[in-house]
Amino acid sequence: MALSISVMIIAIATLKGFKAEIRNKIHEIQGDFIIDSGKNVENGEPNPISNQDVDGILSHLKVKQVKRAIPTSAKACILKSEDELEGVLAKGINRNMVEEYLSSFVRAKSPINEVNWCAISTTTAKRLNIGLNDEFTAVFFTSDSLGNNRPRARKLVVRIIYETGMEQIDANSIWLDHTITQKFMKEGFQYTSIEVWENSELYVDQGQLTGNKIPRNQLKLYLNSILPNPYLRVNSLEEYNRQIFDWLSILNTNVVIILTLMMLVSITSMGTTLLIFAIERTRFIGLLMSMGARTTQIQSIFVFLSSLIAIGGIAIGNVFAISVVYFFNKYQWIQLNEEIYFIKNVILHLDFVELFLIDIVSILLIFISLFLPAQYIKKINLIKAITFK
């Protein structure tokens, strides 16, 4: 019983911790919501947003509910070193914001004193065979007056090498000054998205400040209400990175299977325990029957005793699971392959509300299920029970 309960608690804590760590990683570099063009297609070059629309949206985001809102400009490009070529998406930001985006992921850096700085991942650096402070060429394509694509090259200097551990980001993105990417966009269209970080301490209700805590989707409704054009859209972090979070949602199935199996084990174990009690106390049952005790009264005695054992097992399982979570988070016993799982270590997240629900549901299900094996008492013959040895 204790083992089953502890496995259920640890399984849920592992799943929550795994999801939370991955979400926090993406949250740091993309925000809670992304406003961009509805014409964008997955893995394609982002479509630009007019400066007028960006200015209008930013004016509505100067509220306490929004922690910060940063417009970014992204442009597809080809990176060329002496020996290698690599196609990536160049994300243009203000140099003053690069630390806020990548501070948790920086592996090496040097002072940024020029406009043509860039930040590349360890993955890209290995593929291009370059390192910190090395120069390489980035080739962008722009449309001329006739609509033809023309290549434009720029020399970039590696000032930051970062590693998020997420292949979708590390292998496909570089960061550079937004003045470079904006040069290759149409006049009046200098940005491709606005990334919004919410202030979790304050919330939005129809655009007005409120002291009441309301769900996150209310902020999304507010963002949708301030969009100046129908071609713009608002995506949550989960919607914008659908492939990653769809993969994470599959893990829910594994946890459901574990919970179901462990609950069945608990119910079967307690049912078996009750039957053993009843068989061992057959003479006692016969004695109670001869004294006029009703079958339901005798059944309730055995159900009560089995329930006490179940509650004791649940209590032991709780203590064991909480201890495992504490020491696991403190000592980080298990290391993961970051290229596969996106994180090096799993931090178990234990929600005591969920812990309480697991305990209550387990007790109720076990208590109800015990009445089935308790039916065995009805089949006991009084004469045979008294003479049972």
Secondary structure, 3 states (H helix, E strand, C coil): CHHHHHHHHHHHHHHHHHHHHHHHHHHHHHCCEEEEECCCCCCCCCCCECHHHHHHHHHHCCCCCEEEEEEEEEEEEEEECCCCEEEEEEEEECHHHHHHHHCCCEEEECCCCCCCEEEEEHHHHHHHCCCCCCEEEEEEEEECCCCCEEEEEEEEEEEEEECCCCHHHHCCEEEEEHHHHHCCCCCCCCECEEEEEECCCCEEECCEEECCCCCCHHHHHHHHHCCCCCCEEEEEHHHHCHHHHHHHHHHHHHHHHHHHHHHHHHHHHHHHHHHHHHHHCHHHHHHHHHCCCCHHHHHHHHHHHHHHHHHHHHHHHHHHHHHHHHHHHHHCCCCCCHHHHCCCCCCCCCCHHHHHHHHHHHHHHHHHHCCCHHHHHHHCCHHHHHCCC
